[in-house]
Amino acid sequence: MILAEDSGLSIDALNGFPGVKSKDFIKECGGISNSFMKIEKLLETSCNYSACLHSAIALYIPSHDFLTTSESKDYGTLCFPPRGTAGRAFDPIFIPKGYDKTFSELGITMKLEISHRTKALKEMFEHAATKLR
């Protein structure tokens, strides 16, 4: 069985940047903290801090020649300076829609309940369970 997942941050005012290049962007900036500063600088003339975190997942089960994919997005806004200590990647600057705290401030437990990755995984497993019965 093979499971693959990739996630990225897409910023509306930057035409979806960094998107699928999120990991490369973090590396080019020299780490996540530097990427926060770079994003803030890129947005300094914009009043649009809307963004989304996007997850895409694929599952392949060779014994059943079964392939399924799913995607999900968390819409929200970016905030600066970063807030919170839990989580990883863009969690300290991303406030999901309907909340007033960043994913880092909400904590791992809450993030695992509501995140784009969790939604995509649930959808994928539901589809797999339905098709493989």
NORNORZI-V914147 format. One record per residue. N is the residue number from 1. RES is the residue in one small letter. D_CENTER is the distance of its C-alpha to the mean C-alpha in Angstrom with 1 decimal. Layout:
n=N res=RES d_center=D_CENTER
n=N res=RES d_center=D_CENTER
//
This chain:
n=1 res=m d_center=23.9
n=2 res=i d_center=20.9
n=3 res=l d_center=17.2
n=4 res=a d_center=14.6
n=5 res=e d_center=10.8
n=6 res=d d_center=8.5
n=7 res=s d_center=4.9
n=8 res=g d_center=5.0
n=9 res=l d_center=5.7
n=10 res=s d_center=8.6
n=11 res=i d_center=11.4
n=12 res=d d_center=14.1
n=13 res=a d_center=17.0
n=14 res=l d_center=16.2
n=15 res=n d_center=16.3
n=16 res=g d_center=12.6
n=17 res=f d_center=12.9
n=18 res=p d_center=11.5
n=19 res=g d_center=9.4
n=20 res=v d_center=10.4
n=21 res=k d_center=12.2
n=22 res=s d_center=9.6
n=23 res=k d_center=11.3
n=24 res=d d_center=14.6
n=25 res=f d_center=14.2
n=26 res=i d_center=13.7
n=27 res=k d_center=16.7
n=28 res=e d_center=18.7
n=29 res=c d_center=18.4
n=30 res=g d_center=19.6
n=31 res=g d_center=16.8
n=32 res=i d_center=14.0
n=33 res=s d_center=16.6
n=34 res=n d_center=18.1
n=35 res=s d_center=15.0
n=36 res=f d_center=14.8
n=37 res=m d_center=18.4
n=38 res=k d_center=18.1
n=39 res=i d_center=15.5
n=40 res=e d_center=17.9
n=41 res=k d_center=20.8
n=42 res=l d_center=19.4
n=43 res=l d_center=19.0
n=44 res=e d_center=22.4
n=45 res=t d_center=24.3
n=46 res=s d_center=21.8
n=47 res=c d_center=21.6
n=48 res=n d_center=18.5
n=49 res=y d_center=15.5
n=50 res=s d_center=13.5
n=51 res=a d_center=9.9
n=52 res=c d_center=7.0
n=53 res=l d_center=3.3
n=54 res=h d_center=4.6
n=55 res=s d_center=5.7
n=56 res=a d_center=9.4
n=57 res=i d_center=11.9
n=58 res=a d_center=15.7
n=59 res=l d_center=18.5
n=60 res=y d_center=22.0
n=61 res=i d_center=25.0
n=62 res=p d_center=28.0
n=63 res=s d_center=30.7
n=64 res=h d_center=30.0
n=65 res=d d_center=28.8
n=66 res=f d_center=25.8
n=67 res=l d_center=22.6
n=68 res=t d_center=19.8
n=69 res=t d_center=16.4
n=70 res=s d_center=13.7
n=71 res=e d_center=10.7
n=72 res=s d_center=8.8
n=73 res=k d_center=7.1
n=74 res=d d_center=7.0
n=75 res=y d_center=9.4
n=76 res=g d_center=10.7
n=77 res=t d_center=12.4
n=78 res=l d_center=12.4
n=79 res=c d_center=15.2
n=80 res=f d_center=17.5
n=81 res=p d_center=18.7
n=82 res=p d_center=15.9
n=83 res=r d_center=16.6
n=84 res=g d_center=16.6
n=85 res=t d_center=16.8
n=86 res=a d_center=14.7
n=87 res=g d_center=11.4
n=88 res=r d_center=10.1
n=89 res=a d_center=8.6
n=90 res=f d_center=7.7
n=91 res=d d_center=8.4
n=92 res=p d_center=12.0
n=93 res=i d_center=11.6
n=94 res=f d_center=9.2
n=95 res=i d_center=11.4
n=96 res=p d_center=10.3
n=97 res=k d_center=13.1
n=98 res=g d_center=16.2
n=99 res=y d_center=15.8
n=100 res=d d_center=17.4
n=101 res=k d_center=15.7
n=102 res=t d_center=12.5
n=103 res=f d_center=10.3
n=104 res=s d_center=12.6
n=105 res=e d_center=15.6
n=106 res=l d_center=14.9
n=107 res=g d_center=14.9
n=108 res=i d_center=13.7
n=109 res=t d_center=15.7
n=110 res=m d_center=14.5
n=111 res=k d_center=10.7
n=112 res=l d_center=11.7
n=113 res=e d_center=13.6
n=114 res=i d_center=11.3
n=115 res=s d_center=7.6
n=116 res=h d_center=6.0
n=117 res=r d_center=6.9
n=118 res=t d_center=10.2
n=119 res=k d_center=11.0
n=120 res=a d_center=10.8
n=121 res=l d_center=12.8
n=122 res=k d_center=15.2
n=123 res=e d_center=15.9
n=124 res=m d_center=16.5
n=125 res=f d_center=18.8
n=126 res=e d_center=20.6
n=127 res=h d_center=21.3
n=128 res=a d_center=22.5
n=129 res=a d_center=24.7
n=130 res=t d_center=26.2
n=131 res=k d_center=27.0
n=132 res=l d_center=28.3
n=133 res=r d_center=30.7
//
